[in-house]
Amino acid sequence: MATKWRRAFRWVAGIAAGLALFVSLWMLKVAWRSPARYQPDAATRLVVPIMSAVEYDRVLPSHARPFVFRARVAGGEALVFGAEHTKDPECKQIAEMRRLFKEFSPTVVLVEGRPGSPIAGLGDPVRQFGEAGMALSLARSSGIPTWSWEPTRDDETSAMLNRFPKERVALFYILRPYVSDLRHGKPADPDAALESNRASRVRWRGLENSFASVREIDRVWARDFRGLPDWRDTSDEFGWPGYLSEIAEASRDVRTEQMARCVLDLCAKGERVLVVCGSSHAVRAKSAIDGGG
């Protein structure tokens, strides 16, 4: 009897070990954990400010896309790749990013957003996460640490709530993922896509109990943006309407400043930093990064 129990135990242990190995390999190859947000030292400040929104509007029609520059800062160096957002793996920007990654040999990568999912490795990283997905894929294949340059959720929303009414801030953050992704194609069910955003974002600190349903968003949109396209057909590729434009601009300021601080902090530690972001962030952060050396 004891022999049978030992055999059964060994069989179960073998199955468990095999399952653990399978899960480990899955996590290593297939699951992409979203990069953590990089937190620069509190003492890291911008000696030179980022470009203002007014100044950026002047160069918007003519600046290069992608907007790419290198900067030697303190004991390190940064290569900032300001992309025109894309989810097309055949886009020339993606090939250029691969070339520059190899040429620059970064020691750390900073990306916009927090790309990643449990099954990311099963699909094309660009189709799933855009240019940030390509950067994450290159970093993973080279064993290079990756961070998000984004500010913390609480820091960003708190800054917006200090300047704008809660209802307007909540509307902006609920709509932002949808409005940002619309350039890549309209979802089959816009209301379902927005409901997913609404349900999660009304739980953010400071935005609690702001919108109880998509119907409430429809009501506010009809009241505040009468005569303009429905939110279901609004893309931030062409700017935000009305007061949402002011919030979007303030959010970009906070995010671009945070990106520049992350770059300066890592360069001060001697890192070679590849930064992937939207072209507007790159253009506006250039003066601050160049001036930090």
Contacts in CASP RR format, 6 or more apart in sequence:
PFRMAT RR
TARGET T0000
AUTHOR 0000-0000-0000
METHOD contacts of the structure
MODEL  1
MATKWRRAFRWVAGIAAGLALFVSLWMLKVAWRSPARYQPDAATRLVVPI
MSAVEYDRVLPSHARPFVFRARVAGGEALVFGAEHTKDPECKQIAEMRRL
FKEFSPTVVLVEGRPGSPIAGLGDPVRQFGEAGMALSLARSSGIPTWSWE
PTRDDETSAMLNRFPKERVALFYILRPYVSDLRHGKPADPDAALESNRAS
RVRWRGLENSFASVREIDRVWARDFRGLPDWRDTSDEFGWPGYLSEIAEA
SRDVRTEQMARCVLDLCAKGERVLVVCGSSHAVRAKSAIDGGG
29 121 0 8 1.000
30 118 0 8 1.000
30 119 0 8 1.000
30 120 0 8 1.000
30 121 0 8 1.000
30 122 0 8 1.000
31 117 0 8 1.000
31 118 0 8 1.000
31 119 0 8 1.000
31 120 0 8 1.000
31 121 0 8 1.000
32 115 0 8 1.000
32 116 0 8 1.000
32 117 0 8 1.000
32 120 0 8 1.000
32 121 0 8 1.000
32 136 0 8 1.000
32 140 0 8 1.000
33 116 0 8 1.000
34 114 0 8 1.000
34 115 0 8 1.000
34 116 0 8 1.000
34 117 0 8 1.000
34 148 0 8 1.000
35 111 0 8 1.000
35 114 0 8 1.000
35 115 0 8 1.000
35 136 0 8 1.000
35 146 0 8 1.000
35 147 0 8 1.000
35 148 0 8 1.000
36 147 0 8 1.000
36 148 0 8 1.000
37 114 0 8 1.000
37 147 0 8 1.000
37 148 0 8 1.000
37 149 0 8 1.000
37 150 0 8 1.000
37 151 0 8 1.000
37 152 0 8 1.000
38 110 0 8 1.000
38 147 0 8 1.000
38 148 0 8 1.000
38 149 0 8 1.000
38 262 0 8 1.000
38 265 0 8 1.000
38 266 0 8 1.000
40 258 0 8 1.000
40 261 0 8 1.000
40 262 0 8 1.000
40 264 0 8 1.000
40 265 0 8 1.000
40 266 0 8 1.000
41 265 0 8 1.000
44 261 0 8 1.000
44 264 0 8 1.000
44 265 0 8 1.000
44 268 0 8 1.000
45 261 0 8 1.000
46 257 0 8 1.000
46 260 0 8 1.000
46 261 0 8 1.000
46 264 0 8 1.000
46 288 0 8 1.000
46 292 0 8 1.000
47 288 0 8 1.000
47 291 0 8 1.000
47 292 0 8 1.000
47 293 0 8 1.000
48 287 0 8 1.000
48 288 0 8 1.000
48 290 0 8 1.000
48 291 0 8 1.000
48 292 0 8 1.000
49 287 0 8 1.000
49 288 0 8 1.000
50 253 0 8 1.000
50 256 0 8 1.000
50 257 0 8 1.000
50 260 0 8 1.000
50 284 0 8 1.000
50 285 0 8 1.000
50 287 0 8 1.000
50 288 0 8 1.000
51 283 0 8 1.000
51 284 0 8 1.000
51 285 0 8 1.000
51 286 0 8 1.000
51 287 0 8 1.000
53 249 0 8 1.000
53 252 0 8 1.000
53 253 0 8 1.000
56 280 0 8 1.000
56 283 0 8 1.000
56 284 0 8 1.000
59 283 0 8 1.000
60 280 0 8 1.000
63 279 0 8 1.000
63 283 0 8 1.000
64 279 0 8 1.000
65 82 0 8 1.000
65 83 0 8 1.000
65 84 0 8 1.000
65 279 0 8 1.000
66 81 0 8 1.000
66 82 0 8 1.000
66 83 0 8 1.000
66 84 0 8 1.000
66 93 0 8 1.000
66 96 0 8 1.000
66 279 0 8 1.000
66 282 0 8 1.000
67 80 0 8 1.000
67 82 0 8 1.000
67 279 0 8 1.000
67 282 0 8 1.000
67 283 0 8 1.000
68 79 0 8 1.000
68 80 0 8 1.000
68 81 0 8 1.000
68 82 0 8 1.000
68 96 0 8 1.000
68 100 0 8 1.000
68 282 0 8 1.000
69 79 0 8 1.000
69 80 0 8 1.000
69 282 0 8 1.000
69 286 0 8 1.000
70 77 0 8 1.000
70 78 0 8 1.000
70 79 0 8 1.000
70 80 0 8 1.000
70 104 0 8 1.000
71 77 0 8 1.000
71 78 0 8 1.000
71 80 0 8 1.000
71 267 0 8 1.000
71 286 0 8 1.000
71 289 0 8 1.000
71 290 0 8 1.000
71 293 0 8 1.000
72 293 0 8 1.000
73 263 0 8 1.000
73 264 0 8 1.000
73 267 0 8 1.000
73 268 0 8 1.000
73 289 0 8 1.000
73 291 0 8 1.000
73 292 0 8 1.000
73 293 0 8 1.000
74 264 0 8 1.000
74 267 0 8 1.000
74 268 0 8 1.000
74 270 0 8 1.000
74 292 0 8 1.000
74 293 0 8 1.000
75 267 0 8 1.000
75 268 0 8 1.000
75 270 0 8 1.000
76 266 0 8 1.000
76 267 0 8 1.000
76 268 0 8 1.000
76 269 0 8 1.000
76 270 0 8 1.000
76 271 0 8 1.000
76 272 0 8 1.000
76 273 0 8 1.000
77 267 0 8 1.000
77 272 0 8 1.000
77 273 0 8 1.000
78 263 0 8 1.000
78 266 0 8 1.000
78 267 0 8 1.000
78 272 0 8 1.000
78 273 0 8 1.000
78 274 0 8 1.000
78 275 0 8 1.000
78 289 0 8 1.000
79 100 0 8 1.000
79 104 0 8 1.000
79 106 0 8 1.000
79 272 0 8 1.000
79 273 0 8 1.000
79 274 0 8 1.000
79 275 0 8 1.000
80 263 0 8 1.000
80 275 0 8 1.000
80 277 0 8 1.000
80 282 0 8 1.000
80 285 0 8 1.000
80 286 0 8 1.000
80 289 0 8 1.000
81 97 0 8 1.000
81 100 0 8 1.000
81 131 0 8 1.000
81 135 0 8 1.000
81 274 0 8 1.000
81 275 0 8 1.000
81 276 0 8 1.000
81 277 0 8 1.000
81 282 0 8 1.000
82 275 0 8 1.000
82 276 0 8 1.000
82 277 0 8 1.000
82 278 0 8 1.000
82 279 0 8 1.000
82 281 0 8 1.000
82 282 0 8 1.000
82 283 0 8 1.000
83 93 0 8 1.000
83 97 0 8 1.000
83 131 0 8 1.000
83 276 0 8 1.000
83 277 0 8 1.000
83 278 0 8 1.000
83 279 0 8 1.000
84 93 0 8 1.000
84 278 0 8 1.000
84 279 0 8 1.000
85 130 0 8 1.000
85 131 0 8 1.000
85 180 0 8 1.000
85 183 0 8 1.000
85 278 0 8 1.000
86 93 0 8 1.000
86 94 0 8 1.000
86 126 0 8 1.000
86 130 0 8 1.000
86 131 0 8 1.000
87 126 0 8 1.000
87 127 0 8 1.000
87 128 0 8 1.000
87 130 0 8 1.000
87 184 0 8 1.000
88 94 0 8 1.000
88 126 0 8 1.000
89 124 0 8 1.000
89 126 0 8 1.000
89 127 0 8 1.000
91 126 0 8 1.000
93 131 0 8 1.000
94 126 0 8 1.000
94 131 0 8 1.000
94 134 0 8 1.000
97 131 0 8 1.000
97 134 0 8 1.000
97 135 0 8 1.000
97 138 0 8 1.000
97 276 0 8 1.000
98 134 0 8 1.000
98 138 0 8 1.000
100 274 0 8 1.000
101 135 0 8 1.000
101 138 0 8 1.000
101 142 0 8 1.000
101 274 0 8 1.000
104 272 0 8 1.000
104 274 0 8 1.000
105 272 0 8 1.000
106 139 0 8 1.000
106 144 0 8 1.000
106 271 0 8 1.000
106 272 0 8 1.000
106 273 0 8 1.000
106 274 0 8 1.000
107 144 0 8 1.000
107 271 0 8 1.000
107 272 0 8 1.000
107 273 0 8 1.000
108 144 0 8 1.000
108 145 0 8 1.000
108 146 0 8 1.000
108 147 0 8 1.000
108 266 0 8 1.000
108 271 0 8 1.000
108 272 0 8 1.000
108 273 0 8 1.000
108 274 0 8 1.000
109 135 0 8 1.000
109 136 0 8 1.000
109 138 0 8 1.000
109 139 0 8 1.000
109 144 0 8 1.000
109 145 0 8 1.000
109 146 0 8 1.000
109 147 0 8 1.000
109 273 0 8 1.000
109 274 0 8 1.000
109 275 0 8 1.000
109 276 0 8 1.000
110 146 0 8 1.000
110 147 0 8 1.000
110 148 0 8 1.000
110 149 0 8 1.000
110 259 0 8 1.000
110 262 0 8 1.000
110 263 0 8 1.000
110 266 0 8 1.000
110 273 0 8 1.000
110 274 0 8 1.000
110 275 0 8 1.000
110 276 0 8 1.000
111 132 0 8 1.000
111 133 0 8 1.000
111 135 0 8 1.000
111 136 0 8 1.000
111 146 0 8 1.000
111 147 0 8 1.000
111 148 0 8 1.000
111 149 0 8 1.000
111 276 0 8 1.000
111 277 0 8 1.000
112 132 0 8 1.000
112 148 0 8 1.000
112 149 0 8 1.000
112 150 0 8 1.000
112 259 0 8 1.000
112 276 0 8 1.000
112 277 0 8 1.000
112 278 0 8 1.000
112 281 0 8 1.000
113 132 0 8 1.000
113 148 0 8 1.000
113 150 0 8 1.000
114 148 0 8 1.000
114 150 0 8 1.000
115 125 0 8 1.000
115 128 0 8 1.000
115 129 0 8 1.000
115 130 0 8 1.000
115 132 0 8 1.000
115 133 0 8 1.000
115 136 0 8 1.000
116 128 0 8 1.000
116 129 0 8 1.000
116 133 0 8 1.000
116 136 0 8 1.000
117 128 0 8 1.000
120 128 0 8 1.000
120 129 0 8 1.000
125 133 0 8 1.000
125 134 0 8 1.000
125 136 0 8 1.000
125 137 0 8 1.000
126 133 0 8 1.000
126 134 0 8 1.000
129 136 0 8 1.000
131 276 0 8 1.000
131 278 0 8 1.000
132 276 0 8 1.000
134 276 0 8 1.000
135 146 0 8 1.000
135 274 0 8 1.000
135 276 0 8 1.000
136 146 0 8 1.000
138 144 0 8 1.000
139 145 0 8 1.000
139 146 0 8 1.000
140 146 0 8 1.000
147 262 0 8 1.000
149 258 0 8 1.000
149 259 0 8 1.000
149 262 0 8 1.000
149 263 0 8 1.000
149 275 0 8 1.000
149 277 0 8 1.000
150 156 0 8 1.000
150 255 0 8 1.000
150 258 0 8 1.000
151 254 0 8 1.000
151 255 0 8 1.000
151 258 0 8 1.000
153 204 0 8 1.000
153 205 0 8 1.000
154 205 0 8 1.000
155 254 0 8 1.000
155 258 0 8 1.000
156 251 0 8 1.000
156 254 0 8 1.000
156 255 0 8 1.000
157 169 0 8 1.000
157 173 0 8 1.000
157 204 0 8 1.000
157 205 0 8 1.000
157 206 0 8 1.000
157 207 0 8 1.000
158 205 0 8 1.000
158 206 0 8 1.000
159 250 0 8 1.000
159 254 0 8 1.000
160 169 0 8 1.000
160 172 0 8 1.000
160 247 0 8 1.000
160 250 0 8 1.000
160 251 0 8 1.000
160 254 0 8 1.000
161 169 0 8 1.000
161 206 0 8 1.000
163 250 0 8 1.000
164 243 0 8 1.000
164 246 0 8 1.000
164 247 0 8 1.000
164 250 0 8 1.000
166 206 0 8 1.000
166 207 0 8 1.000
166 210 0 8 1.000
167 210 0 8 1.000
167 220 0 8 1.000
168 243 0 8 1.000
168 244 0 8 1.000
168 247 0 8 1.000
169 207 0 8 1.000
169 247 0 8 1.000
170 201 0 8 1.000
170 202 0 8 1.000
170 207 0 8 1.000
170 210 0 8 1.000
170 211 0 8 1.000
171 210 0 8 1.000
171 211 0 8 1.000
171 217 0 8 1.000
171 220 0 8 1.000
171 244 0 8 1.000
172 240 0 8 1.000
172 244 0 8 1.000
172 247 0 8 1.000
172 248 0 8 1.000
172 251 0 8 1.000
173 201 0 8 1.000
173 204 0 8 1.000
173 207 0 8 1.000
174 194 0 8 1.000
174 197 0 8 1.000
174 198 0 8 1.000
174 201 0 8 1.000
174 202 0 8 1.000
174 210 0 8 1.000
174 211 0 8 1.000
174 217 0 8 1.000
175 194 0 8 1.000
175 197 0 8 1.000
175 217 0 8 1.000
175 231 0 8 1.000
175 234 0 8 1.000
175 244 0 8 1.000
176 197 0 8 1.000
176 236 0 8 1.000
177 197 0 8 1.000
178 187 0 8 1.000
178 190 0 8 1.000
178 193 0 8 1.000
178 194 0 8 1.000
178 197 0 8 1.000
178 231 0 8 1.000
179 231 0 8 1.000
179 234 0 8 1.000
179 235 0 8 1.000
179 236 0 8 1.000
179 240 0 8 1.000
180 235 0 8 1.000
180 236 0 8 1.000
181 187 0 8 1.000
182 233 0 8 1.000
182 234 0 8 1.000
182 235 0 8 1.000
182 236 0 8 1.000
182 237 0 8 1.000
183 235 0 8 1.000
183 236 0 8 1.000
183 237 0 8 1.000
186 232 0 8 1.000
186 233 0 8 1.000
187 193 0 8 1.000
190 232 0 8 1.000
191 214 0 8 1.000
191 232 0 8 1.000
194 214 0 8 1.000
194 217 0 8 1.000
194 231 0 8 1.000
195 213 0 8 1.000
195 214 0 8 1.000
198 211 0 8 1.000
198 213 0 8 1.000
198 214 0 8 1.000
198 217 0 8 1.000
201 207 0 8 1.000
202 208 0 8 1.000
202 209 0 8 1.000
202 210 0 8 1.000
202 211 0 8 1.000
202 212 0 8 1.000
211 217 0 8 1.000
211 220 0 8 1.000
217 231 0 8 1.000
218 231 0 8 1.000
221 230 0 8 1.000
221 231 0 8 1.000
224 242 0 8 1.000
224 243 0 8 1.000
225 231 0 8 1.000
225 241 0 8 1.000
225 242 0 8 1.000
228 234 0 8 1.000
228 241 0 8 1.000
234 240 0 8 1.000
234 241 0 8 1.000
236 248 0 8 1.000
239 245 0 8 1.000
239 248 0 8 1.000
240 247 0 8 1.000
240 248 0 8 1.000
252 280 0 8 1.000
252 281 0 8 1.000
252 284 0 8 1.000
255 281 0 8 1.000
256 280 0 8 1.000
256 281 0 8 1.000
256 284 0 8 1.000
256 285 0 8 1.000
257 288 0 8 1.000
259 275 0 8 1.000
259 277 0 8 1.000
259 281 0 8 1.000
259 285 0 8 1.000
260 285 0 8 1.000
260 288 0 8 1.000
260 289 0 8 1.000
263 273 0 8 1.000
263 275 0 8 1.000
263 285 0 8 1.000
263 289 0 8 1.000
264 288 0 8 1.000
264 289 0 8 1.000
264 292 0 8 1.000
264 293 0 8 1.000
266 273 0 8 1.000
267 273 0 8 1.000
267 293 0 8 1.000
275 282 0 8 1.000
277 285 0 8 1.000
END
